[in-house]
Amino acid sequence: MLARDLMTRNPVTLDSRATVGDAWDLMRENEIRHVPVVEGGILVGMLSDRDLGQFDIGRILDFDGAAAARAELARPVIDRMSADVIFVHAETEVSDVIDLLLEAKIGAVPVVRPDSREIVGIVSYVDILRALGHVLEAV
């Protein structure tokens, strides 16, 4: 089985000029935990709920006030994303994807075109569990 067989095609992405507040809204509205960050469709970073979890709105409000919280939400997502992104190609074996997720302790990997880093999909642990569930049902 290959990454292309279970990836979510045309995933929700976030432009690198978006704000932390935009990212928070996008992830909540789409009920997702990982968002590839792109510039012109080309992968430049990855943002996860863990990246946003470092932003403690309650603490900021308590200690610094609403203006500081608004300023934090207005920061560009590029300040919070992981720029050193682990990615795979559509032809990557799922076993290799699983190894990457486990070794790097991440929940998802973007799938890109080999020649351009253009995002074509994303494989998350949820996609892998869903595929495993289908295999187990067939047994």
N, C-alpha and C positions, 0 to 999 in steps of 0.2 A: 504494500500500500504506500502511496506517495502523498506528500503534503497537499497536492492539488485535489486529491480524492476526498479530503475532509475539511479543507480550509473554508473559511467564510469568505466568499468572493466579494470584491468591491466593498471592503469594510469602511465603516465610518472613519474619517480621518479629520485631523485638525491642522489648520494652516499655522505655520510657525509664528505668524504675527498675532494670533489669537491670544486672549488673556487667560489667566488662571480662572477667572470667573466664567469665561466662555467654556473652558474645558470642564469645569465642574458641572455646569448646566448640561452640556452635551453628554457627558457620561451618565448623569442621573436620568436624563430624558430617554436615553437609548439603553439603559440598564446594562452598561458595559464597564469593564474594569481596566481595559487597555486601549489606548488610542495611538495609532501611528501619527507622527507629526511630519507634515510634508511641506515642501516648497515646490509649487508647480507639478504636483503629483509624484515628486521624487522624495524618497524617505530620507529624513534628516534627524529623526529622533523618535523616541517612544515615551509616552506618558502613561503612568499607571495610577491606580487608586492609592498605592503606597507612596508615590511621589507627592500626591496631593495630601495624603495623610500627615506628611511632615508639616503641613500648614495648619496650625492649631488656632482656628478662628476664635474659640472661646478664650484662650490665653491672651491672644492679641487684643480682643475686646476688653477683657478684664484689666490688662496692664497698660495698654497703649491707646485704647479707645476706638471708636467707629471710624475715624479718619484713617488710622493705621490699617484697619481691616479692609477698608475700601482701596487703599493704596496697594495692599497685598493682592487683592482680587484683580487689580488693574495691571499687575506685572505681566510681562509677556511669558507665554508658556515655555518659551525657549530657555527661560531661567530655571524652570523646574524639571524639564524633561531629561531623560538619559540620552546623551548624544552618541555614546558608544553602543550602538544597537546591534544586538545579535539578530541576524535574519537568515532566512532560508530561501531556496528556490522551489518552484512548483514540483520539480523532479526529485526533491530530497526525500529519502525514505522516512516514513513516520517513526521508525525506531530511532533514527538519528535525531529527529525533532524531539522525541521524548528524552533522549540523552541530554540534549541541549537545555531543555526546560529544567531537568533535574540538576544538572551540573551548575547552571547559572542561577538556580533558584528563582526562576521567573515564571510567570503564568501564561505568557503568550509570545509568539514570534511572528513578525511580519513576513509575508511571502512577497518577494520582489522578482522582477525580470532580471536575469543575470547581467545583461549588458547595460542596464540603465538605472537600476535601483528604483524603478517605477513600481509602486505598490500594486499588487494584484490580489492580495488576500491576507488573511491572518489565521494562524492556528493557535488556539488556546487550549488549556487543559480541559475546558468544557467540551470542545470539539473532539478531543481524544477520548474522553469518557463516554460521550455520545456514541462514537464509533465502536468502542468496546462493548457498550450495552447492546448494540445491534448484533455484534458478533456472538455475544453470550445468548441472546434470544434465539439465534439460529442454531444453537447447539442442542 
